[in-house]
Amino acid sequence: MLTLSSQVTGQGAPLIILHGLFGSGRNWGSIARALGDLREVHALDLRNHGASPWSEAMDYQLMAEDVAGYMAARGWDGADILGHSMGGKTAMQLALTQPERVRRLVVVDIAPVSYIRESFPEYIDAMRRVDLGRISRRAEVDALLAPTIHDPSLRAFLLQNLVSEHGRFHWRLNLAGIAPNLPAIIAFPNHHDPFGGPTTFLAGERSDYIRPRDEEAMRRLFPHSKLIEIGQSGHWPHAEQPERFLHLVRHALA
């Protein structure tokens, strides 16, 4: 179990936010601040991301145990959990294995199923190929990633992990640790016992991460759940439609 880094804002009952693959807690800063009047929001960095420790081991059971340890260290009996993509799977794993820790669950654009994402290894390979010792400007890295990662918004998201210290750039991601664990990250563990707490799935209208065939697994494992689609958004509805997203999260937490 690793001791996770976090950014904390607001006051009230605790709400934990879990980011997706290649993200970090600070990506959720504006959402966390907007919810600060409703909850004490803890935006965590999951293992191998942000300012949290690195490890060669990475799967949903380990990540859920990290989150449970974060809660235990603060003496919490339970908390509301909001998770996006990989963070959503971590949140679901925690709810299914330690349901007493999860009061309300909000899962953003992911289902409790395994996926096929052939592009993730390409992203990691492209980032690892960049010789950061020769880099003096962030724009140089953007140009080197462009032939493999064509979407400028995706490159901008990944480049949030590029930081400069003492005149040298480095990644805040443990790319070498994440790469061999991608099969476990893309998959989802098998479960038989459902989570009985209130659950809200928020799906991006233009995203393919929640498909009609996934709804059976969602209903089976989360029988007290509802699925809401956020129009004019893809896999990052919290960034693409923040006002609508916040309205729905506030309703889910009420």
Protein Blocks (a to p, Z undefined) as FASTA:
>chain_A
ZZdddddededddddddddehiafklmmmmmmmmmmmpccdddddehiajbccdfbdcfk
lmmmmmmmmmmmnopabdcdddehjlmmmmmmmmmmmmmlpmbdcdehiafdddddfklm
mmmmmmmmpcfklpcbfklmmmmmmmmmmblklmmmmmmmpcceehiacdfbdfklmmmm
mmmmmmccddfbdcfbdcdddddfkbckbcfklmmmmmmmmmmbccdddehiafklmlmm
mmlmmmmmmmmmZZ
